[in-house]
Amino acid sequence: MSSQSAPTIVLVHGAFADAASWAPVTELLLAQGYRVLAPPVANRSLVADAAYISSFVAQIDGPVLLAGHSYGGAVITVAGVADNVVGLVYVAGYVLAIGESLGELQGQFSDSELAAHLVYTPYPIDGGEPGTDVSVEIEAFPEVFAGGLDPAKARVLAVSQRPLAAAAFSEPASDAAWQTKPAWGIVSGADHTINPEVERFGYKRAGLRRVVEIDGPHLVMQTHPAEVAAFITDAIAELA
């Protein structure tokens, strides 16, 4: 399948990051002629974030391949049931079952280093009780979230992180697109944000078509962009 006839690739970021976390992969895919979109995710609610991505995808003309990193994996698990989604790629991502929450999946495994370095702060909700934002301690961020990156860049990411609302951890997945759509997965073997066993378990349970393990950190798209981009384009070739 040529890049011009391939599905549009939609890159979905995770918690504590934004669409720029995909930038090195985005650059490579665009250079190869693929149609790529990297929308913002509010990180307010799994239900609302998945609904937004589903709506975003539905407005794209033609087939779509969804790629989700970290929490973005949970988002594409739900949003991927959109009619024009033809495949899913998980990158150090959460693969939820129907009725399962992030907290329930993670709770089956030992905590990663991230767990000891989370910060909880209130944020206002119009007409309701304040919500709770979850972010990563700025001092710990370079090691537990942005390991392997240039320290100066990691410090910038630490002070510009996008928090995840605590509510998103307990919301159950209403759908599991991997049940009806082909899916592929990358495990970050040196991940200090998500226990790699969480990734391996989710991928195996979902019966992904192909799983590779990269000896890289959580932000493997930043440290190994060529491998991640190639994995995505290989998935597109398999769809053909």
C-alpha positions as YAML, in Angstrom:
chain: A
units: angstrom
residues:
- id: 1
  name: MET
  ca: [0.00, 0.00, 0.00]
- id: 2
  name: SER
  ca: [1.46, 3.36, -1.01]
- id: 3
  name: SER
  ca: [1.55, 6.19, 1.50]
- id: 4
  name: GLN
  ca: [-0.97, 8.11, -0.60]
- id: 5
  name: SER
  ca: [-3.54, 5.30, -0.53]
- id: 6
  name: ALA
  ca: [-2.87, 4.37, 3.11]
- id: 7
  name: PRO
  ca: [-5.21, 5.18, 5.99]
- id: 8
  name: THR
  ca: [-4.84, 8.49, 7.78]
- id: 9
  name: ILE
  ca: [-2.65, 7.92, 10.83]
- id: 10
  name: VAL
  ca: [-4.04, 9.54, 13.99]
- id: 11
  name: LEU
  ca: [-1.51, 9.74, 16.83]
- id: 12
  name: VAL
  ca: [-3.08, 9.96, 20.29]
- id: 13
  name: HIS
  ca: [-0.91, 11.16, 23.16]
- id: 14
  name: GLY
  ca: [-1.14, 10.07, 26.77]
- id: 15
  name: ALA
  ca: [-1.02, 11.59, 30.24]
- id: 16
  name: PHE
  ca: [1.64, 14.08, 31.36]
- id: 17
  name: ALA
  ca: [2.39, 14.85, 27.69]
- id: 18
  name: ASP
  ca: [0.78, 16.40, 24.64]
- id: 19
  name: ALA
  ca: [0.72, 15.84, 20.88]
- id: 20
  name: ALA
  ca: [4.32, 17.08, 20.63]
- id: 21
  name: SER
  ca: [5.40, 13.84, 22.33]
- id: 22
  name: TRP
  ca: [4.81, 12.22, 18.94]
- id: 23
  name: ALA
  ca: [6.76, 14.90, 17.03]
- id: 24
  name: PRO
  ca: [9.79, 12.81, 15.91]
- id: 25
  name: VAL
  ca: [7.49, 10.05, 14.62]
- id: 26
  name: THR
  ca: [5.13, 12.58, 13.06]
- id: 27
  name: GLU
  ca: [8.03, 14.13, 11.18]
- id: 28
  name: LEU
  ca: [9.18, 10.78, 9.79]
- id: 29
  name: LEU
  ca: [5.70, 9.70, 8.69]
- id: 30
  name: LEU
  ca: [5.00, 13.04, 7.00]
- id: 31
  name: ALA
  ca: [8.33, 12.83, 5.19]
- id: 32
  name: GLN
  ca: [7.24, 9.45, 3.81]
- id: 33
  name: GLY
  ca: [4.05, 10.98, 2.43]
- id: 34
  name: TYR
  ca: [1.55, 9.64, 4.96]
- id: 35
  name: ARG
  ca: [-1.44, 11.66, 6.09]
- id: 36
  name: VAL
  ca: [-0.95, 12.24, 9.81]
- id: 37
  name: LEU
  ca: [-2.97, 14.03, 12.48]
- id: 38
  name: ALA
  ca: [-2.02, 14.41, 16.14]
- id: 39
  name: PRO
  ca: [-5.02, 15.88, 18.00]
- id: 40
  name: PRO
  ca: [-4.97, 17.22, 21.56]
- id: 41
  name: VAL
  ca: [-6.48, 15.09, 24.30]
- id: 42
  name: ALA
  ca: [-7.92, 16.95, 27.29]
- id: 43
  name: ASN
  ca: [-6.95, 14.23, 29.80]
- id: 44
  name: ARG
  ca: [-10.07, 15.02, 31.81]
- id: 45
  name: SER
  ca: [-12.03, 11.78, 31.57]
- id: 46
  name: LEU
  ca: [-11.64, 8.47, 29.73]
- id: 47
  name: VAL
  ca: [-15.27, 8.69, 28.63]
- id: 48
  name: ALA
  ca: [-14.97, 12.28, 27.38]
- id: 49
  name: ASP
  ca: [-11.50, 11.85, 25.87]
- id: 50
  name: ALA
  ca: [-12.60, 8.76, 23.94]
- id: 51
  name: ALA
  ca: [-15.75, 10.53, 22.77]
- id: 52
  name: TYR
  ca: [-13.67, 13.43, 21.50]
- id: 53
  name: ILE
  ca: [-11.26, 11.20, 19.59]
- id: 54
  name: SER
  ca: [-14.16, 9.18, 18.18]
- id: 55
  name: SER
  ca: [-15.78, 12.39, 16.93]
- id: 56
  name: PHE
  ca: [-12.46, 13.62, 15.55]
- id: 57
  name: VAL
  ca: [-11.95, 10.36, 13.67]
- id: 58
  name: ALA
  ca: [-15.50, 10.26, 12.32]
- id: 59
  name: GLN
  ca: [-14.90, 13.58, 10.56]
- id: 60
  name: ILE
  ca: [-11.92, 12.21, 8.62]
- id: 61
  name: ASP
  ca: [-12.69, 11.17, 5.06]
- id: 62
  name: GLY
  ca: [-11.59, 7.57, 4.60]
- id: 63
  name: PRO
  ca: [-10.02, 4.88, 6.80]
- id: 64
  name: VAL
  ca: [-8.01, 5.67, 9.90]
- id: 65
  name: LEU
  ca: [-5.26, 3.87, 11.79]
- id: 66
  name: LEU
  ca: [-5.23, 4.91, 15.46]
- id: 67
  name: ALA
  ca: [-1.97, 4.86, 17.41]
- id: 68
  name: GLY
  ca: [-2.10, 5.48, 21.15]
- id: 69
  name: HIS
  ca: [0.71, 6.05, 23.63]
- id: 70
  name: SER
  ca: [0.31, 5.27, 27.33]
- id: 71
  name: TYR
  ca: [-3.11, 6.56, 28.49]
- id: 72
  name: GLY
  ca: [-3.75, 7.17, 24.80]
- id: 73
  name: GLY
  ca: [-3.90, 3.39, 24.48]
- id: 74
  name: ALA
  ca: [-6.93, 3.32, 26.78]
- id: 75
  name: VAL
  ca: [-8.47, 6.15, 24.74]
- id: 76
  name: ILE
  ca: [-8.09, 4.36, 21.40]
- id: 77
  name: THR
  ca: [-9.38, 1.13, 22.95]
- id: 78
  name: VAL
  ca: [-12.73, 2.86, 23.40]
- id: 79
  name: ALA
  ca: [-12.65, 5.34, 20.50]
- id: 80
  name: GLY
  ca: [-11.44, 2.71, 18.03]
- id: 81
  name: VAL
  ca: [-14.93, 1.30, 17.55]
- id: 82
  name: ALA
  ca: [-15.59, 4.23, 15.19]
- id: 83
  name: ASP
  ca: [-16.69, 2.84, 11.84]
- id: 84
  name: ASN
  ca: [-13.76, 4.14, 9.80]
- id: 85
  name: VAL
  ca: [-11.03, 2.90, 12.17]
- id: 86
  name: VAL
  ca: [-9.31, -0.04, 10.49]
- id: 87
  name: GLY
  ca: [-6.56, -0.78, 13.01]
- id: 88
  name: LEU
  ca: [-4.95, 0.09, 16.33]
- id: 89
  name: VAL
  ca: [-1.31, 0.48, 17.31]
- id: 90
  name: TYR
  ca: [-0.39, 0.56, 20.99]
- id: 91
  name: VAL
  ca: [2.89, 2.18, 22.03]
- id: 92
  name: ALA
  ca: [3.72, 1.54, 25.69]
- id: 93
  name: GLY
  ca: [-0.04, 1.61, 26.05]
- id: 94
  name: TYR
  ca: [-2.88, 0.44, 28.22]
- id: 95
  name: VAL
  ca: [-5.16, -2.14, 26.62]
- id: 96
  name: LEU
  ca: [-8.36, -2.27, 28.66]
- id: 97
  name: ALA
  ca: [-11.10, -4.86, 28.61]
- id: 98
  name: ILE
  ca: [-14.75, -3.83, 28.60]
- id: 99
  name: GLY
  ca: [-15.75, -2.74, 32.09]
- id: 100
  name: GLU
  ca: [-12.14, -2.42, 33.26]
- id: 101
  name: SER
  ca: [-10.51, 0.78, 34.50]
- id: 102
  name: LEU
  ca: [-6.90, 1.92, 34.40]
- id: 103
  name: GLY
  ca: [-6.69, 1.50, 38.16]
- id: 104
  name: GLU
  ca: [-7.99, -2.07, 38.01]
- id: 105
  name: LEU
  ca: [-5.54, -3.07, 35.28]
- id: 106
  name: GLN
  ca: [-2.56, -1.46, 37.00]
- id: 107
  name: GLY
  ca: [-3.60, -2.89, 40.36]
- id: 108
  name: GLN
  ca: [-2.84, -6.41, 39.17]
- id: 109
  name: PHE
  ca: [0.89, -5.61, 38.99]
- id: 110
  name: SER
  ca: [3.55, -4.02, 41.16]
- id: 111
  name: ASP
  ca: [3.81, -0.25, 41.00]
- id: 112
  name: SER
  ca: [6.23, 1.44, 38.65]
- id: 113
  name: GLU
  ca: [8.61, 4.13, 39.90]
- id: 114
  name: LEU
  ca: [6.06, 6.72, 38.83]
- id: 115
  name: ALA
  ca: [3.63, 5.86, 41.62]
- id: 116
  name: ALA
  ca: [5.84, 7.38, 44.33]
- id: 117
  name: HIS
  ca: [6.25, 10.65, 42.44]
- id: 118
  name: LEU
  ca: [2.70, 11.73, 41.66]
- id: 119
  name: VAL
  ca: [1.29, 15.10, 42.75]
- id: 120
  name: TYR
  ca: [-2.43, 15.70, 43.36]
- id: 121
  name: THR
  ca: [-3.86, 19.21, 42.99]
- id: 122
  name: PRO
  ca: [-7.47, 20.50, 42.77]
- id: 123
  name: TYR
  ca: [-8.93, 22.17, 39.69]
- id: 124
  name: PRO
  ca: [-12.33, 23.86, 39.36]
- id: 125
  name: ILE
  ca: [-15.32, 22.21, 37.68]
- id: 126
  name: ASP
  ca: [-18.10, 24.58, 36.68]
- id: 127
  name: GLY
  ca: [-21.16, 23.88, 38.80]
- id: 128
  name: GLY
  ca: [-19.63, 20.99, 40.70]
- id: 129
  name: GLU
  ca: [-17.10, 19.91, 43.25]
- id: 130
  name: PRO
  ca: [-13.44, 20.52, 42.35]
- id: 131
  name: GLY
  ca: [-11.70, 17.79, 40.40]
- id: 132
  name: THR
  ca: [-8.23, 16.42, 41.09]
- id: 133
  name: ASP
  ca: [-5.33, 16.75, 38.69]
- id: 134
  name: VAL
  ca: [-2.57, 14.16, 38.76]
- id: 135
  name: SER
  ca: [0.89, 15.21, 37.57]
- id: 136
  name: VAL
  ca: [4.48, 14.08, 38.04]
- id: 137
  name: GLU
  ca: [6.87, 15.75, 40.48]
- id: 138
  name: ILE
  ca: [8.94, 18.15, 38.38]
- id: 139
  name: GLU
  ca: [12.20, 17.00, 39.94]
- id: 140
  name: ALA
  ca: [11.43, 13.31, 39.30]
- id: 141
  name: PHE
  ca: [9.93, 13.77, 35.82]
- id: 142
  name: PRO
  ca: [13.21, 13.54, 33.82]
- id: 143
  name: GLU
  ca: [14.06, 10.15, 35.32]
- id: 144
  name: VAL
  ca: [10.71, 8.41, 35.74]
- id: 145
  name: PHE
  ca: [8.90, 9.77, 32.67]
- id: 146
  name: ALA
  ca: [11.47, 11.21, 30.27]
- id: 147
  name: GLY
  ca: [14.39, 8.85, 30.80]
- id: 148
  name: GLY
  ca: [16.71, 8.59, 27.83]
- id: 149
  name: LEU
  ca: [16.02, 12.12, 26.62]
- id: 150
  name: ASP
  ca: [18.44, 15.01, 26.66]
- id: 151
  name: PRO
  ca: [18.28, 16.37, 30.24]
- id: 152
  name: ALA
  ca: [17.62, 19.92, 29.05]
- id: 153
  name: LYS
  ca: [14.66, 18.75, 26.96]
- id: 154
  name: ALA
  ca: [13.38, 16.59, 29.83]
- id: 155
  name: ARG
  ca: [13.36, 19.63, 32.13]
- id: 156
  name: VAL
  ca: [11.26, 21.56, 29.61]
- id: 157
  name: LEU
  ca: [8.79, 18.68, 29.33]
- id: 158
  name: ALA
  ca: [8.62, 18.48, 33.12]
- id: 159
  name: VAL
  ca: [7.35, 22.04, 33.48]
- id: 160
  name: SER
  ca: [4.96, 21.80, 30.52]
- id: 161
  name: GLN
  ca: [3.35, 18.44, 31.28]
- id: 162
  name: ARG
  ca: [-0.38, 17.93, 30.74]
- id: 163
  name: PRO
  ca: [-1.96, 16.45, 33.90]
- id: 164
  name: LEU
  ca: [-4.51, 13.65, 33.91]
- id: 165
  name: ALA
  ca: [-7.68, 13.99, 35.96]
- id: 166
  name: ALA
  ca: [-7.82, 11.42, 38.77]
- id: 167
  name: ALA
  ca: [-11.32, 10.45, 37.66]
- id: 168
  name: ALA
  ca: [-9.89, 8.90, 34.49]
- id: 169
  name: PHE
  ca: [-8.20, 6.18, 36.55]
- id: 170
  name: SER
  ca: [-11.49, 4.76, 37.82]
- id: 171
  name: GLU
  ca: [-13.72, 5.05, 34.74]
- id: 172
  name: PRO
  ca: [-14.44, 1.67, 33.11]
- id: 173
  name: ALA
  ca: [-13.92, 1.17, 29.40]
- id: 174
  name: SER
  ca: [-17.28, 1.03, 27.63]
- id: 175
  name: ASP
  ca: [-15.87, -0.64, 24.52]
- id: 176
  name: ALA
  ca: [-12.82, -2.63, 23.47]
- id: 177
  name: ALA
  ca: [-12.06, -2.00, 19.81]
- id: 178
  name: TRP
  ca: [-9.38, -4.70, 19.75]
- id: 179
  name: GLN
  ca: [-12.18, -7.27, 19.86]
- id: 180
  name: THR
  ca: [-13.18, -6.37, 16.31]
- id: 181
  name: LYS
  ca: [-10.22, -4.43, 14.86]
- id: 182
  name: PRO
  ca: [-6.69, -5.70, 14.13]
- id: 183
  name: ALA
  ca: [-4.13, -4.35, 16.58]
- id: 184
  name: TRP
  ca: [-0.36, -4.26, 17.13]
- id: 185
  name: GLY
  ca: [1.76, -3.30, 20.14]
- id: 186
  name: ILE
  ca: [5.14, -1.99, 21.25]
- id: 187
  name: VAL
  ca: [6.38, -2.75, 24.76]
- id: 188
  name: SER
  ca: [8.85, -0.26, 26.25]
- id: 189
  name: GLY
  ca: [11.15, -2.66, 28.05]
- id: 190
  name: ALA
  ca: [12.85, 0.04, 30.14]
- id: 191
  name: ASP
  ca: [9.61, 1.82, 31.07]
- id: 192
  name: HIS
  ca: [9.62, 3.46, 34.53]
- id: 193
  name: THR
  ca: [6.17, 5.04, 34.07]
- id: 194
  name: ILE
  ca: [4.13, 1.93, 33.32]
- id: 195
  name: ASN
  ca: [5.28, -1.44, 34.58]
- id: 196
  name: PRO
  ca: [6.15, -3.21, 31.29]
- id: 197
  name: GLU
  ca: [4.27, -6.24, 32.60]
- id: 198
  name: VAL
  ca: [1.06, -4.21, 32.33]
- id: 199
  name: GLU
  ca: [1.80, -3.66, 28.65]
- id: 200
  name: ARG
  ca: [2.74, -7.30, 28.02]
- id: 201
  name: PHE
  ca: [-0.37, -8.58, 29.80]
- id: 202
  name: GLY
  ca: [-2.75, -6.26, 27.96]
- id: 203
  name: TYR
  ca: [-1.26, -7.09, 24.59]
- id: 204
  name: LYS
  ca: [-1.35, -10.84, 25.20]
- id: 205
  name: ARG
  ca: [-4.92, -10.77, 26.51]
- id: 206
  name: ALA
  ca: [-6.06, -8.84, 23.46]
- id: 207
  name: GLY
  ca: [-4.31, -11.25, 21.09]
- id: 208
  name: LEU
  ca: [-2.53, -8.52, 19.18]
- id: 209
  name: ARG
  ca: [-1.34, -9.51, 15.73]
- id: 210
  name: ARG
  ca: [2.26, -8.62, 16.46]
- id: 211
  name: VAL
  ca: [4.12, -7.38, 19.51]
- id: 212
  name: VAL
  ca: [7.69, -6.09, 19.62]
- id: 213
  name: GLU
  ca: [9.73, -5.06, 22.61]
- id: 214
  name: ILE
  ca: [12.07, -2.09, 22.36]
- id: 215
  name: ASP
  ca: [14.68, -1.58, 25.06]
- id: 216
  name: GLY
  ca: [13.58, 2.00, 25.51]
- id: 217
  name: PRO
  ca: [11.88, 4.28, 28.05]
- id: 218
  name: HIS
  ca: [8.27, 5.34, 28.31]
- id: 219
  name: LEU
  ca: [8.70, 8.07, 25.69]
- id: 220
  name: VAL
  ca: [9.98, 5.52, 23.19]
- id: 221
  name: MET
  ca: [8.60, 7.67, 20.34]
- id: 222
  name: GLN
  ca: [11.20, 10.27, 21.31]
- id: 223
  name: THR
  ca: [14.16, 7.95, 21.78]
- id: 224
  name: HIS
  ca: [13.42, 5.40, 19.01]
- id: 225
  name: PRO
  ca: [11.30, 7.29, 16.45]
- id: 226
  name: ALA
  ca: [12.52, 5.34, 13.42]
- id: 227
  name: GLU
  ca: [11.55, 2.01, 14.99]
- id: 228
  name: VAL
  ca: [8.14, 3.30, 16.09]
- id: 229
  name: ALA
  ca: [7.39, 4.87, 12.71]
- id: 230
  name: ALA
  ca: [8.44, 1.66, 10.93]
- id: 231
  name: PHE
  ca: [6.21, -0.39, 13.22]
- id: 232
  name: ILE
  ca: [3.23, 1.81, 12.32]
- id: 233
  name: THR
  ca: [3.92, 1.62, 8.58]
- id: 234
  name: ASP
  ca: [4.42, -2.16, 8.82]
- id: 235
  name: ALA
  ca: [0.97, -2.40, 10.42]
- id: 236
  name: ILE
  ca: [-0.45, -0.45, 7.48]
- id: 237
  name: ALA
  ca: [1.28, -2.84, 5.08]
- id: 238
  name: GLU
  ca: [-0.33, -5.79, 6.88]
- id: 239
  name: LEU
  ca: [-3.73, -4.15, 6.49]
- id: 240
  name: ALA
  ca: [-3.17, -4.08, 2.75]
...
